[in-house]
Amino acid sequence: MAKLVHLSVVPHDPILPGAARGVREASPDARRLLDGIARMRSGLEASRPDCIVMAGSDHLCQFFMDNMPPFLIGKAERISGPPAYEQADFNLEPYDAPIEGRLARRILTQGFEHEIDFAYSDEFVVDHAFSVPLNFMRPQGDLPVVPIFLNFLAPPVPPARRYRKVGGIVRKIIEEWDEPLRVAVIATGHMTNGVGGPYMMRHAQQPESDWDRTIDRLMFNNDVDGIVAHSSWEEMYAQGNNTPGFLGFVFAYGVANGAPYSWKDYVPSTHQPLMTLLEWNEDQLNGGRA
């Protein structure tokens, strides 16, 4: 049977890779984040995965407000990106890897059996929400990936309880698969974040909001019901127009299925938006039965 062996939430801020390569100046907070990501990368490597399920969003790169699936499985032959304009604008490195087509099709078809009607695509380019975490966590590009697109941007966005349910069902589908695969799941998302609006640089004066502190406390207590309760569109959007990206965390908590995280770092900063790193190792995910 397939087994879940690693789960992490990794930021996709397109500024971080430049800081990692020395192209941009790295603040002490950025260095702390990069060190934390390196720790999670070592954790991923130690879990010896055979493939990665990567859950991220599309920043209006190929889907738009008039055609935005809530949950989509990418089942092309390869995952590649980001588009050329993002590579140029942010000095990002490309990512290219095979897709684990059998698992992609299994999640798609078995989703129907669990009341999740995934959309699918055989032709797509991933943006920095996928390429940045994957380049940080598995820069070799040697493992097959299953991309899952989550809608954080275009209302109506499904409620948080739906993201939690979808995460749990993805795990169930993986663990019911009669294949001896070790599967890692990587998700990405935001804490308080605004892009192009009045909250875009709020972190320079206010590194964390009351909502961030509330969510951090709920994470510390592994209060997933509380996290879901504070993840309504209205409450998140009030923190900044990109804060609904926090639903990526909710998806990950669904995958964790109640297991408390193994390691976490919460990094408020005046230099970049607040970011939280989360990791669950194999032992934690399986109740001490790794």
C-alpha positions as CSV (number, residue, x, y, z in Angstrom):
1,M,0.0,0.0,0.0
2,A,1.1,3.6,-0.6
3,K,2.2,5.5,2.4
4,L,2.3,9.2,3.3
5,V,5.9,9.8,4.6
6,H,6.3,13.7,4.7
7,L,4.1,16.7,4.8
8,S,5.2,20.3,4.7
9,V,4.0,23.8,4.0
10,V,6.6,25.8,2.1
11,P,6.4,29.5,1.2
12,H,6.4,30.5,-2.5
13,D,7.5,34.2,-2.1
14,P,9.3,34.8,-5.4
15,I,11.8,37.1,-3.7
16,L,13.2,34.3,-1.5
17,P,15.1,32.4,-4.2
18,G,17.1,35.5,-5.1
19,A,18.0,35.9,-1.5
20,A,19.1,32.3,-1.3
21,R,21.4,32.7,-4.4
22,G,22.8,36.0,-3.3
23,V,21.1,37.9,-6.1
24,R,19.2,39.9,-3.6
25,E,20.3,41.0,-0.1
26,A,19.0,38.5,2.5
27,S,17.8,40.0,5.7
28,P,18.3,38.0,9.0
29,D,14.6,37.0,8.8
30,A,15.1,35.8,5.2
31,R,18.1,33.8,6.3
32,R,16.0,32.3,9.1
33,L,13.4,31.2,6.6
34,L,15.9,29.8,4.2
35,D,17.6,27.8,7.1
36,G,14.1,26.5,8.0
37,I,13.4,25.5,4.5
38,A,16.8,23.7,4.3
39,R,15.8,21.8,7.4
40,M,12.5,20.7,5.8
41,R,14.4,19.8,2.6
42,S,16.6,17.5,4.7
43,G,13.4,16.1,6.3
44,L,12.0,15.4,2.8
45,E,15.1,13.7,1.7
46,A,15.3,11.5,4.9
47,S,11.7,10.3,4.2
48,R,12.9,8.7,1.0
49,P,9.8,9.6,-1.1
50,D,9.1,8.0,-4.5
51,C,6.9,10.9,-5.6
52,I,5.6,14.3,-4.5
53,V,2.0,15.6,-4.4
54,M,2.4,19.4,-4.7
55,A,-0.6,21.6,-3.9
56,G,-0.5,25.3,-4.9
57,S,-2.3,28.0,-6.6
58,D,-2.3,29.8,-10.0
59,H,-1.7,33.5,-9.9
60,L,-3.9,34.2,-12.9
61,C,-1.2,32.8,-15.1
62,Q,-3.5,30.5,-17.1
63,F,-6.8,30.6,-15.2
64,F,-8.7,33.8,-14.7
65,M,-11.8,35.2,-12.9
66,D,-14.1,33.9,-15.7
67,N,-12.7,30.3,-15.6
68,M,-11.2,29.2,-12.3
69,P,-11.7,25.6,-11.2
70,P,-11.7,25.3,-7.4
71,F,-9.6,22.0,-7.4
72,L,-7.7,20.8,-10.4
73,I,-5.4,17.8,-11.0
74,G,-2.6,18.3,-13.5
75,K,-2.1,15.1,-15.4
76,A,0.2,16.1,-18.3
77,E,3.4,14.2,-18.9
78,R,5.6,16.8,-17.2
79,I,5.3,19.7,-14.7
80,S,7.2,22.8,-15.8
81,G,7.4,26.5,-15.1
82,P,7.3,29.3,-14.2
83,P,6.4,31.2,-17.3
84,A,9.1,33.3,-19.0
85,Y,7.8,36.6,-17.6
86,E,8.1,35.4,-14.0
87,Q,11.6,34.0,-14.6
88,A,12.6,37.5,-15.9
89,D,10.7,39.6,-13.4
90,F,11.8,37.7,-10.3
91,N,15.0,36.1,-11.6
92,L,13.5,32.6,-10.9
93,E,15.0,29.3,-12.0
94,P,12.7,27.0,-14.0
95,Y,11.5,23.7,-12.7
96,D,10.9,20.6,-14.8
97,A,10.0,17.1,-13.7
98,P,7.9,14.1,-14.8
99,I,4.3,13.8,-13.5
100,E,3.3,10.6,-11.7
101,G,0.4,10.0,-14.1
102,R,-0.9,6.9,-12.4
103,L,-1.4,8.7,-9.1
104,A,-2.7,11.8,-10.8
105,R,-5.4,9.8,-12.5
106,R,-6.2,7.9,-9.4
107,I,-6.7,11.0,-7.3
108,L,-8.9,12.4,-10.1
109,T,-11.1,9.3,-10.5
110,Q,-11.3,8.2,-6.9
111,G,-12.2,11.8,-6.0
112,F,-15.6,11.1,-7.5
113,E,-16.1,8.2,-5.1
114,H,-15.4,10.5,-2.2
115,E,-17.6,13.4,-3.4
116,I,-14.8,15.6,-4.8
117,D,-15.3,16.5,-8.4
118,F,-11.8,17.5,-9.4
119,A,-11.2,19.3,-12.7
120,Y,-8.2,18.2,-14.7
121,S,-5.8,19.6,-17.3
122,D,-3.4,17.9,-19.7
123,E,-1.8,21.2,-20.8
124,F,-0.6,23.8,-18.3
125,V,2.4,25.8,-17.1
126,V,2.9,26.2,-13.3
127,D,3.8,29.5,-11.9
128,H,6.0,30.4,-8.9
129,A,3.5,28.9,-6.4
130,F,4.8,25.5,-7.6
131,S,8.3,26.2,-8.9
132,V,9.6,28.0,-5.9
133,P,8.6,25.4,-3.3
134,L,9.8,22.5,-5.6
135,N,13.1,24.2,-6.3
136,F,13.7,24.7,-2.6
137,M,12.6,21.2,-1.6
138,R,13.7,19.0,-4.4
139,P,16.0,21.1,-6.8
140,Q,17.2,17.9,-8.5
141,G,13.8,17.5,-10.2
142,D,14.3,13.8,-10.1
143,L,11.0,12.8,-8.5
144,P,7.7,12.6,-10.3
145,V,5.1,15.1,-9.1
146,V,1.3,15.3,-9.0
147,P,0.3,19.0,-9.1
148,I,-3.0,19.9,-7.4
149,F,-4.2,23.5,-8.2
150,L,-6.2,25.2,-5.4
151,N,-8.3,28.3,-6.0
152,F,-7.4,31.1,-3.5
153,L,-8.2,34.1,-5.7
154,A,-11.5,34.0,-7.6
155,P,-14.7,34.1,-5.7
156,P,-16.6,32.1,-5.0
157,V,-13.8,30.3,-3.1
158,P,-14.9,27.1,-1.4
159,P,-15.1,27.4,2.4
160,A,-12.2,26.4,4.6
161,R,-13.9,23.2,5.7
162,R,-13.9,22.1,2.1
163,Y,-10.1,22.5,1.8
164,R,-9.7,20.5,5.0
165,K,-12.0,17.8,3.5
166,V,-10.2,17.7,0.2
167,G,-6.8,17.4,2.0
168,G,-8.1,14.5,4.0
169,I,-9.6,12.7,0.9
170,V,-6.3,13.1,-1.0
171,R,-4.5,11.4,1.8
172,K,-7.2,8.6,1.9
173,I,-6.9,8.1,-1.8
174,I,-3.1,7.8,-1.5
175,E,-3.2,5.4,1.4
176,E,-5.8,3.2,-0.3
177,W,-3.7,2.7,-3.4
178,D,-2.4,-0.8,-3.8
179,E,1.1,0.4,-4.8
180,P,4.3,0.3,-2.6
181,L,4.9,4.0,-3.0
182,R,6.2,6.4,-0.4
183,V,4.4,9.7,-1.0
184,A,5.3,13.2,0.2
185,V,2.9,16.1,0.1
186,I,4.0,19.7,-0.1
187,A,1.5,22.6,0.1
188,T,2.1,26.3,-0.1
189,G,0.1,29.3,1.2
190,H,0.2,32.7,3.0
191,M,-0.3,34.2,6.3
192,T,-1.4,37.9,6.2
193,N,-0.5,39.2,2.8
194,G,-1.6,41.9,0.4
195,V,-0.6,42.5,-3.2
196,G,-1.2,45.7,-5.0
197,G,-3.6,47.1,-2.4
198,P,-3.4,49.2,0.7
199,Y,-2.0,46.4,2.8
200,M,0.9,45.5,0.5
201,M,3.7,46.9,2.7
202,R,1.9,46.8,6.0
203,H,4.4,44.4,7.3
204,A,7.0,47.2,7.3
205,Q,5.2,48.8,10.2
206,Q,3.1,45.9,11.5
207,P,4.9,42.6,11.0
208,E,2.0,40.5,12.4
209,S,-1.7,41.1,12.8
210,D,-4.1,40.0,15.5
211,W,-5.3,37.4,13.1
212,D,-1.8,36.1,12.6
213,R,-1.3,35.8,16.3
214,T,-4.6,34.0,16.7
215,I,-3.8,31.5,13.9
216,D,-0.3,30.9,15.4
217,R,-1.9,30.1,18.8
218,L,-4.4,27.7,17.2
219,M,-1.5,26.0,15.3
220,F,0.5,25.7,18.6
221,N,-2.6,24.0,20.2
222,N,-3.3,21.9,17.1
223,D,-6.8,23.3,17.2
224,V,-7.8,22.5,13.6
225,D,-11.5,23.3,14.2
226,G,-10.4,26.8,15.4
227,I,-8.1,27.3,12.4
228,V,-11.0,26.5,10.1
229,A,-13.4,28.7,12.0
230,H,-11.0,31.7,11.5
231,S,-10.4,31.0,7.8
232,S,-13.5,32.4,6.3
233,W,-13.1,34.4,3.1
234,E,-14.3,37.5,4.8
235,E,-12.0,37.2,7.8
236,M,-8.9,36.4,5.7
237,Y,-9.6,39.0,3.0
238,A,-9.9,41.7,5.7
239,Q,-6.2,41.1,6.4
240,G,-5.1,41.7,2.8
241,N,-6.3,40.6,-0.6
242,N,-3.8,37.6,-0.8
243,T,-4.4,36.3,2.7
244,P,-6.9,33.7,1.5
245,G,-3.8,31.8,0.3
246,F,-3.9,30.5,3.9
247,L,-6.3,27.9,2.6
248,G,-3.2,26.0,1.5
249,F,-2.4,25.6,5.2
250,V,-5.9,24.3,5.8
251,F,-5.5,21.8,2.9
252,A,-2.3,20.6,4.7
253,Y,-4.1,20.2,8.0
254,G,-6.6,18.1,6.2
255,V,-3.8,15.9,4.9
256,A,-2.4,15.7,8.4
257,N,-5.8,14.3,9.6
258,G,-5.4,15.5,13.2
259,A,-1.7,14.8,13.7
260,P,0.2,17.7,15.3
261,Y,3.1,19.1,13.3
262,S,6.7,17.9,14.0
263,W,8.3,21.3,13.6
264,K,7.2,24.8,13.0
265,D,8.7,28.3,12.6
266,Y,6.7,31.5,12.7
267,V,8.7,34.5,11.2
268,P,7.2,38.0,11.4
269,S,9.4,40.5,9.7
270,T,9.6,44.1,8.7
271,H,11.5,43.0,5.5
272,Q,8.9,40.6,4.0
273,P,5.4,39.4,4.8
274,L,5.0,37.1,7.7
275,M,5.7,33.5,6.8
276,T,5.1,30.2,8.7
277,L,6.9,26.9,8.0
278,L,5.3,23.6,9.0
279,E,6.6,20.1,8.8
280,W,5.1,16.7,9.7
281,N,7.5,13.7,9.6
282,E,6.6,10.2,8.8
283,D,6.4,9.1,12.5
284,Q,4.2,12.1,13.4
285,L,1.9,11.5,10.4
286,N,1.4,7.9,11.3
287,G,0.8,8.2,15.0
288,G,4.3,7.0,16.0
289,R,3.9,3.9,13.7
290,A,6.4,4.9,11.0
